[in-house]
Amino acid sequence: MTAPHQSGPARPEALAGPGSGSVPGADCDDSDLLAALLDGMDAALCAFDADGTVTHWNREAERILGWTAAEAVGRQGLAGWAVRSADAEEVTARLMAAMRAHGRQVHEFALLTKDGGRVLVRTQLSAVPGADGRPAGAYCAFSEVHTQIDLERSIALSEALFGDASWGVVLVDADLRPALANAHAARALRSGRTALLGRPLGELLDQGVEEIEGALQHVLAAGAPPAPTDLWVTLRDQGGAPPERRCWRSGFLRLASPLAEEPVPLGVAWLFLDVTAARLTEQDSARLRFRSSQLHRAGRAVAECEDPMEAATLYLDFALAGFADHALVDLLPEPEATPREPVRLVRAAATPAGTPGPTASPATVRGGIPVPYAEGHPALQAVERCGSVRAVSDCSEGWAAARKWPDGTLHALSTTLRSRGRTVGVVTFLRGPSRRPFDRADATYAEDIASRVAASVDLAVATGE
């Protein structure tokens, strides 16, 4: 800690301003002010005149060494009472050298306490010039070494966090606005370190703002949560970059002023690490395990079915869990190796259009009236291509009705049913607004389901059931 240069002169009257002697009682007022300043310092301080006599001794020095001001002031140097005799010559030489040197001199040495113990301190020695410019004494500000090291360690930690830390660090003020950020956080938020300061988080994030602000408010009110948490956010489109959904492993710390009598929140330290890749991998693994389990359970259930068409619908019922809201099965009037145009499809099975339920099928899969699909319908395209076709709503009114799908459908995936080298039909999976669009992994799963459904449907057609 650094004491003010003007707070430790050899004589209290040297601190009085020019002309202070012209005001009655000014010297007394200056002495009282000086004593209050010295006793209120966080650092221990003692001052010496040109002869090395102790002239000032504050309360922090008394706390560290146990010697009172009355016992210390007036002593010649520190030898024999605050410094061991063996160390006295070296300490005295440093004090005298400080009076002739320019600037502060930093040293470490051991002082004696009143009860005979030893305390390792770090000192800052500086000369006190007199009115004529010659050395009039010196002051010595000191603190326990471990206290100073703790302070330096805290400062070094702050510098490291806001320097090259491999995770994001943002200091958020009580108004939930960034007050300081490191380079990693600025890159993650697609902004500059100074550009994001003072801006509402809503200007930086499109989704996830409510969760982050809720966490910050909780920390300000109740303190840090017991463990880090995963927060999914979507960054706003800035500088032409597309919106991007990320998962940040976040920890929060409440910051309070150490100088206040009662803890006063200064804000929150938000530390986060991008774990998007790991979380997506975990989600994919969990989804794959669940789907494999569903197919295994479906296989065991189907093994007990006598009716092959019932087996086909049972596969769909197991597959819909966590995958889609509805499923439709449309068949060709006759299985074909290469379907001829125009393609005609007959509805063979469907989940209820209203509330979810088991897939229902008609009494027979032969005959029936073709479904009036318009040209370019995804189901027709899937049959023509012998593959999978995905469709996403354009949000226009009647989009689902025009395709003969239940109201509220926003996403569709049609997959051809192939068995024994022939196309027997198509299965279509539908999702509502609460689900995301189908992706390539979903199409792979749908094709796996379709191969099993196709085998059961082909058996039903072959047996005429």
N, C-alpha and C positions, 0 to 999 in steps of 0.2 A: 504494500500500500504506500502511497506517496503522500506525504504531508505537505501542506502549502509552504512555499518558500518563506513567506512572511510570518509564519506562526511560531517561530522559535528563536527570537533574537536573544542576545546576551542580556539586554536590559529591556523591561517592558516599555519604558518610555520611548524606546527607539521605534516602536510600532505606531506611536501617536502621529497623526498626520501633521503636516506643516501648519503652524499657527494654533495647534491644539492647546498650547499653554496659555493662550489668551482667554480661554473660556474657563471660568471657575469650575473646579471639580472635573475637568476633562481628563487629567491624568488618572484619577480614580476610576472614572468611567472606562477608560481604555484598559486599565488593568483588569477590571471586572470582565470586560468583553474578552480579553485575551485568555483569562482563566476559564471562562465558559467555553470558548472555542477549543482550548486544549483538552478540557475534560470531556467534551462531546465527540472527540475524534475516535474513529474505529481502530486506529493504529496507536501503539504505545509510542510516546515521545518524551525525550529528555533533551535539554539544551545545556550548553556549557559556554562560559565566557572565555576570553582569550587566555586565561590562566588555567583552564580546564576545570573550573569549579562548576558544579551542577547548579543551574539557575531555574530550571523548570522540570517538572515531573508530573505527568498527567495520570488520570485514574486507570487508563488501560495499562500503563506501565506498572502501576500498583497491583492491578489484577494479575498480571503475568508473573511478577517477581515477588510480590508480597510486601515490598518496601513502600511505606507511605511517603507522600510528598514532604511531610515534616522531617522524616528520617533521611530523605535523599538530598533535598535542596541544601546547598552549603557545603557538601562534601567535596573534597579535592579528587576529581576523577572517579573512576569506578573500582580501582584496585582495592582489594582487601575486603570488600563488602558485596559488590555486585559482579566482580570478576575475580577469579582465583589469582593468587600472587604470581603463579607461574605463567599466567596468560596476561598479566597486567601490562608488561612492557610492550607486547605486540599490540594490544588494544589501544593503549595510550598513543603509540606511534601512528596508528590509523586515524585516531581522532585529530591529532595535530596535523597530519598530512591532509585531512579533509579541509582544514581551515585555509590551507594554501592552494588547494586544487580548485579547478573550475568545474561546475556541474556536480552531479551526485555520484558518490562512491558507494557501491554495493558490496557488502561483505557478509560472511556468515561466521559467527563464533558463539561460544557457550557463555551464558550469564548464570550467576548464582541467585537462587531464590533466598528469601529470608529464612526459610526453614532448612537451608543447607543443600537443597536439590540443585540440579543443573538443567537449564533449558537452552536448547539450540535455537538461535534466532537468526533471522535475516535482517540486516540493517541497511538503511540508506542514510549516508552521512553527507552533509552539505554545509558549506561555510555560510556564516551570517556576516555580511559586510557592515561596517559602521558608517557613520555620516561622512567620514573622510575617505571612504572607499577601502580602508584597510580592514583585514579580518578582525571582527569583534567577538567571534565565537563560532560555534557550530551547533547544529541540531542533529539529533540521531532519532530517526523514526524506525521502529522495529516491530516485528511480529514473529510469532512462533513459526518455525520453518514448515511444519506440517500444514499449518493454516495457509501459508503462502503457496505451498505446493498444491493444495486442494483448489485454491483460486486459479492458479495457472493451469491446472489440469482441466478445470471447467471451461476456461477460456479456450484452451487448445481443443477440447472436445467440440465446442461450438464452431470453431474455425474449420475443423475437419468435417463436421456434418454439412456445413454450408460451402464446403470446398469440393472435394472429389468423392463424396459418399456415393455408393452404388445403389442407394434407394432414395426416394423422394422425401424431402423435408420441407414442410410449409408451416410457418408461424401465422396463425389466424388470430386477429384481434377480437375484442369482445363484440364487435359488430359483424363477426363472421366474414371478414374480408381479409385476404392474404396481406400480411405485413412484411414478410420476408420469405424467400424461397431459394432453394439451391438449384444448381444447374440441372440435376436429374429431374426434379419436379417440374421445372420450366419446360423441359423437353416432353415430359409425359403429358402436360397440359397444353402442348402445342403453342407455347407463348414464350416471350422473353422474360428474363428474371425481373426486370423492372416494369415490363408492360403489364404483367398480371397483378402487380401490387395495387391494393385498394379497390379492385374490381369485384363485384359480386360473383359468387361461384356460378350463378346461373348464366353468366356471360361466357363461361368456359366450358360448362357441361350441359348437355341436352337432357340426359336422363341420369338419375341417381343423385340429383342435387338435394332432394328432400331427405334422403337417407343420410347423406353426409352432414347436412346442416342439423338434422336431428341428433346425430352423434356428437357434434360440436356443442350444441346446447346442453346435452346431457352431461358432458364433461365439465362445462363451465359451472353447472349447478350442483352436480353430485360427485365429480371426480372422474378419474380414468377408469375405463372398464377393466375387468380382471384379465382379459385376454384379447389378442388381436382379432379382427373380424374381416371377412371378405365383403367388399362392396363392389357391385357391378355398376359401371358408369358408361355413358356414351358421350364421347367428346363432340363438341359442336364443330360444324364445318367452318374451318378457318383457313384462309389462304388457298381455297380450292381443294383441300384434302377431304376425302369422303368421310362421313360419320363412321366412327369406329367404337365398338363395344369392348370394354376392357374390364378385367377383374383386378382390383387392387387390394392386397392384404394390408390392412390399415391398423395402426395403433395410435392412441391419443394420450397426451399428457397435459394436465392443467398446469399453467404457469402462474405463479403468484409472486408478488414483489417481496424480496427478503428484507426490505427496508421499512415496510409498514408494520405498525403495531399489531394489526390484525391482517390475516391473509386477504389480499385484494387480487382478484383474478386479472391477469394481464392479457390472457388469451389462451390459446391451445396450440400445442405442438402436434402437428399431424405428420406422422411418418408412414410411408406406404411403399410397397414393392409390387411390381406388376407380376402377377401369377396367372395371367390369362391362359398361356399355353398349358400349364400344369392342370388348371381347373377344367379346361376343355377336354384334355386327355382323360381326366378322371370321369367326366360326364359321359364321354364316349364309351369308356370301359364299363361304366355302370349300366348304360343303355344296352350295350351288347350283351352283358350278362343277363339282364332282365329279358331281353328278346329271346336269347337262347333258352332260358328257363321256360318262357311261354311256349315256344315250339316243342320243347320236350314234354311239357304237360299236355299240349294238344295232341301230340303223337300217342301218348298213353291213353287219352280219352277216346281218340279216333279208333284205336284198336278194338274198342268195345262196341263200335257202331256196326249194325248190320246193313243199314241203308247208306250207300256211298254218297248220296246227296246230303244226307245229314252230316256225314263226315266232313264234306266240303264246307258247310256252313259252320261246323264246330271249329274248324281251323280259323275261319274268319273271326269268330267270337273271341278266341284266345288272342289273335293277332291285334285286334282293335285296342286292347288294353294299353294305354299310354302311347298309342300310335296314331289313331284317327278317331273321328266321331261317327262316321258312317262308312258302310261298304256296300257296293253294288256289284252283282255278278250278271253279266249279259253274255249269252251264248249264241254262236252261229247255228242256224237251223241244222246244218250238217258239218261235222269237223272237216277241215280242208287243209291240205299241205300249204297251198298258197291261196288265200282268200280272194275270190273274184269281186270286182267292183260292179255295181255298188254294194257295199257291205251292209248287211241287214243283221241286227242283233235283237235277240228276244230276252226280256228280263227273266232271270232264273232265280235270283235270290236278292234280298235287300234287307238292311236293318230298318227299324221303324223310322219314319221321317220326323216324327215329333220327338218324344223322349227316347233316350238310348234303350236298347233291348236286344234280345237274341235275334240273329239273322233268320229271316223266314224265307221259305222257298215254296213254289207252287207244287201241286200234286205230281206234276210231270215236267220234265225238262224238254220235251218235244213239243212242236207246234207252238201256238201262241201268236200274238200280234207283235210285230217288230216295234221297238221303241223308236219314236220319231226324232231321232237325233239329226241335227242340222249338219250340213257339210262342214268338215273341218273340226268336228267334235273330237275332244281328246281320246275318247274311247275308240272312235273310228280310226284315228291316226295310229293308236297303239296296235290295232289289228293289222293295219296296212304295213306298219314298219316292223311288226313282230318284236316289239320292244316296249319300253316305258316312255310315257309322255307326262310331263308336269304342266300344270296350269295354275295361274294366280289371278285373282279377281282384279279388275280395273276399277273397282269400287262404283261402277255404274249401277243404276237401279235395274233390277231384273236380270242381273248377270247370271245368277244361279238358276233362276226359273227358265231362262232361255236354253239352258243345257240339261234341263230335266233333273236338277239336283235339289235337295232340300233347301229351304230358305236359310240364310245365314252362312252358306258355304262360301269360303274365301280361297281355299287351296284344294287342289285335286291332283291325284296321281293315278293314272291308268296304266295297267300292266297286262300284257297279253297272256292268255292261258294256253300253254303248249304241252302236248302229250303225244308220245309215239310219232314225233315228226309232223304233227298236225296242229293247227290252231283250233281250239274248241270254243274260245270266247275271250272275254276280257273282264278283269276285276278292277274296280275303281274305288280308291280310298279318298274320303273327303274330310277336310278339317274346317272348323269354324274360326271365328275371330280370336278366340282365346289361345290358339296354337300358332306356331311359326310355320312358314312355308316348308314344303317338302324339299329335302336336299338329296344329294347323290347317295348318301348312306341310307336314307329312307327308301330310295328306289331299289337299292340292293336288297334290303330287307323285304320289300314288297315282292320282288322277283322270287325270293326264296319261298315266301308264302304262296305265290301264284303257282309254283311248280308242284306243291303239295295239293293245292285246291284243284289244279288241272287234272292230276292223276285220279282224284276222287270223282270229278265231273265226267271224265272220259269213261270211267268204270260205270257210272250211272247211265251214260248214253249207250254204252255197249250192252248193258243188261236190260235197257229199256225201262229203267225205273224213273 
